[in-house]
Amino acid sequence: MKTILTSIIASFVLLPFVRYYYYINQFDELVKGEKQFLYSTAWGSVVLYLIIFLVVLLTLTIVNWAKQRS
């Protein structure tokens, strides 16, 4: 339960940074007029948040598992 709560909080903290990084890396496409970035829609933001949440949850689970094994 603690791992899930930590993942939720960490995902909210990391989301703006990931969106900013994604925006900077996709700036060329923005200049060319390409449309629909992952974060540009409400569902895109939800998907991006879920991806971050799952990555953080998986990382914390592996770290906790490694701590218990040692």
QUIQUI-V392961 format. One record per residue. SS is DSSP state (H for helix, E for strand, - for the rest). PHI is phi in radians with two decimals (none if undefined). PSI is psi in whole degrees, 0 to 359 (NA if undefined). Layout:
ss & phi & psi
SS & PHI & PSI
SS & PHI & PSI
This chain:
ss & phi & psi
- & none & 319
H & -1.11 & 322
H & -1.13 & 318
H & -1.16 & 316
H & -1.10 & 317
H & -1.09 & 320
H & -1.12 & 319
H & -1.10 & 313
H & -1.13 & 315
H & -1.10 & 323
H & -1.15 & 320
H & -1.14 & 325
H & -1.24 & 320
H & -1.39 & 336
H & -0.95 & 312
H & -1.08 & 324
H & -1.19 & 320
H & -1.17 & 319
H & -1.10 & 318
H & -1.13 & 315
H & -1.08 & 316
H & -1.10 & 319
H & -1.11 & 315
H & -1.08 & 317
H & -1.25 & 339
- & -1.80 & 14
H & -1.09 & 325
H & -1.06 & 317
H & -1.16 & 326
H & -1.12 & 319
H & -1.15 & 322
H & -1.25 & 347
- & 1.62 & 13
- & -1.11 & 149
- & -1.99 & 167
- & 1.08 & 80
- & -1.41 & 162
H & -1.01 & 321
H & -1.59 & 0
H & -1.38 & 349
- & -2.05 & 165
H & -1.11 & 317
H & -1.17 & 326
H & -1.09 & 321
H & -1.15 & 321
H & -1.13 & 316
H & -1.10 & 316
H & -1.07 & 317
H & -1.08 & 316
H & -1.12 & 322
H & -1.10 & 313
H & -1.07 & 316
H & -1.02 & 314
H & -1.16 & 321
H & -1.14 & 315
H & -1.13 & 317
H & -1.08 & 316
H & -1.10 & 317
H & -1.09 & 313
H & -1.14 & 324
H & -1.12 & 317
H & -1.13 & 318
H & -1.10 & 315
H & -1.12 & 320
H & -1.11 & 318
H & -1.15 & 322
H & -1.13 & 320
H & -1.21 & 328
H & -1.29 & 332
- & -1.60 & NA
